[in-house]
């Protein structure tokens, strides 16, 4: 069963216990790899600029890449190799692959668009940068975390399975696990550094960073720890906005519209659109068609590792819908779950990956 409603009632969940915002956001920008989520937000929040992140439009089961295959083999080697404690934890929990998307994820060109938007809206007051998690921040679909029916369990509890299976964690700490996990799921140390530069730039600008996700682990302590590890710099708050559960059922536009803090950029039906000078009301931005040429990335931005990414052609987009992930994906020891976008009709193997399930 999913977590009960009281766990998801807060409109925004501060990552570090910061106070909730009081001033309505006057401008916002939203990045997501699913164009349908961009459309959901645009339908009710016309003043939020949408940026669609490219993704591989293939059945989710086709995204599975074993840790011993490229490009994950190189990514893991660059992320500590055999010393990477996340890989030890994953293997101990029976996970041997990631649903890795070679073309997904925020890149330098998107950071250039974000930088330009932050400059355009600098005088507009309170602002929000909304980022999806799976295949937008990360390069994978889903994430291995402690089971979501125990929302207050720390991420370090996954060490128990390593020890129970005869493995050793040595001197590794919970902080090491978070760092090693982020390196793998974000596509390697170089891309993780790029993402942190981007998050630091958002904080330096005074804008609020909000993770708007349908990943069902969003309500858990362990997911909050993972986001805190991604954005270590103090400054303006970082918030989580979970849209997976009732009454939103995956509708990110409805999730935002339900919170009065977004009512300026998500005006009520029939209300006159507020005048903003135009910077906050640009139309959705389509996926970039180049590898970043002509963009204006941050000076500190690092190029995404390109090893193993040559064969990234994909078939035409298919019709997709989201289905709920049942509570039957829990390890017998309760140490971790992993949900992902799989074709559940054709892909019979039980998948223990945390996140959305997409059915093609």
C-alpha positions, -999 to +999 in steps of 0.1 A: +000+000+000+011+036-005+019+059+023-011+075+040-024+110+030-010+129+060+025+122+047+019+141+015-004+170+027+024+196+029+023+215-004+061+218-003+085+198+019+117+216+029+148+194+024+166+210+055+137+221+076+136+256+061+105+277+065+079+274+038+078+304+013+053+331+020+055+353-011+038+340-043+062+330-070+062+357-098+081+336-123+089+299-126+107+275-151+101+238-153+123+211-167+110+175-174+118+147-198+081+139-202+064+163-226+030+153-212+041+166-178+052+198-194+018+201-210+000+193-177+017+223-161+012+246-191-025+239-191-030+254-156+001+274-151+006+295-183+032+317-167+056+288-160+081+283-188+085+247-198+116+231-211+114+195-224+145+173-218+152+148-245+146+111-237+149+078-255+114+070-267+116+032-264+099+008-241+113+011-206+126-025-205+149-016-233+167+009-211+182-017-188+220-016-188+240-039-167+267-025-145+293-046-164+282-031-198+289+003-213+283+031-206+277+022-170+310+002-168+330+034-176+308+055-153+313+031-124+351+030-131+351+068-129+331+067-097+354+046-076+351+012-094+349-017-069+352+008-041+318+023-050+296+014-020+264+020-039+272-008-064+279-031-034+245-022-019+227-026-052+242-060-059+234-071-023+198-062-030+197-082-062+201-052-086+225-057-114+215-029-138+200+006-141+173+018-165+199+041-181+188+065-208+218+076-230+201+108-243+182+120-212+192+144-185+199+182-182+229+192-202+249+223-210+224+237-234+196+235-208+218+252-183+223+280-208+186+284-211+182+284-173+210+310-170+193+333-195+159+329-178+174+337-144+188+369-159+155+378-176+135+374-144+160+389-120+137+418-112+104+398-109+106+390-072+102+355-058+111+328-084+111+290-086+131+266-106+112+233-109+132+201-118+119+166-124+141+139-109+142+107-130+159+112-164+160+150-159+184+154-129+195+118-132+202+097-162+182+067-150+146+058-143+140+050-106+164+048-077+172+021-052+161+033-017+147+018+015+111+006+010+086+035+010+063+019+035+089+029+061+092+066+052+114+075+081+141+049+075+175+065+067+193+057+035+221+040+054+198+012+065+206-004+031+241-013+045+223-040+065+218-062+034+254-060+025+265-072+059+237-099+060+250-113+027+286-116+040+299-084+024+318-056+041+312-018+039+346-011+055+349+025+067+321+037+043+295+060+058+260+071+049+275+102+033+297+080+011+267+059+000+248+091-010+278+104-029+285+071-047+249+067-056+246+102-071+278+096-092+262+065-108+226+076-113+236+111-125+260+098-152+294+101-135+314+125-114+317+151-142+280+154-148+273+154-111+297+184-108+279+201-136+245+196-118+260+210-085+273+240-103+238+246-117+222+242-083+247+266-068+240+291-095+202+288-088+208+295-051+232+324-058+204+339-079+180+339-050+155+315-067+140+286-049+149+251-062+120+226-062+121+189-071+087+182-087+085+145-091+063+115-095+089+092-079+071+075-051+101+077-028+096+115-027+078+112+007+107+094+024+136+105+045+160+087+023+150+106-008+153+138+011+189+128+021+197+121-016+185+156-026+204+172+002+235+154-010+230+168-045+225+204-033+250+208-004+254+246-007+234+266+019+213+295+007+177+298-005+156+268+004+153+235-016+119+219-016+103+187-026+069+186-043+055+151-046+028+147-072+025+109-074-002+103-048-039+113-042-054+136-050-030+144-079-022+109-092+008+121-112-007+154-125+021+179-119+000+208-130-027+200-104+000+196-078+012+231-084-022+247-088-033+232-054-007+254-036-016+291-032+021+300-035+018+293-073-015+311-078+002+341-096+018+318-122-011+294-121-041+318-121-076+306-115-097+298-145-113+329-159-089+352-140-071+379-160-035+369-166-012+391-145+012+414-163+048+403-158+068+420-185+070+387-205+099+370-189+079+346-169+054+338-196+074+324-224+060+293-242+074+258-237+108+252-251+111+221-273+139+196-268+172+209-281+183+196-314+220+201-310+245+191-284+247+225-269+261+247-297+252+283-293+241+280-257+256+300-229+266+275-202+279+285-168+316+291-167+320+262-142+299+238-162+316+205-171+307+186-203+287+154-198+308+122-202+302+108-237+316+073-235+292+047-247+266+072-259+271+069-296+242+045-303+214+066-290+189+064-319+154+057-309+121+047-326+093+071-329+076+082-297+048+060-286+016+067-266+024+064-229+004+065-197+014+061-161+002+033-139+005+029-102+033+009-088+019-018-064+033-026-030+045-060-043+080-048-051+095-051-017+125-072-009+119-100+016+143-084+040+126-050+035+159-034+028+152-017-005+128-013-034+133-002-070+104+008-092+108+018-129+092+024-162+087-011-175+063-027-200+046-047-173+027-069-197+058-082-216+084-078-189+075-105-163+105-101-140+097-084-107+115-051-106+126-036-073+133-001-085+118+030-069+099+054-090+073+057-117+061+028-138+054+037-174+034+013-195+037+016-233 
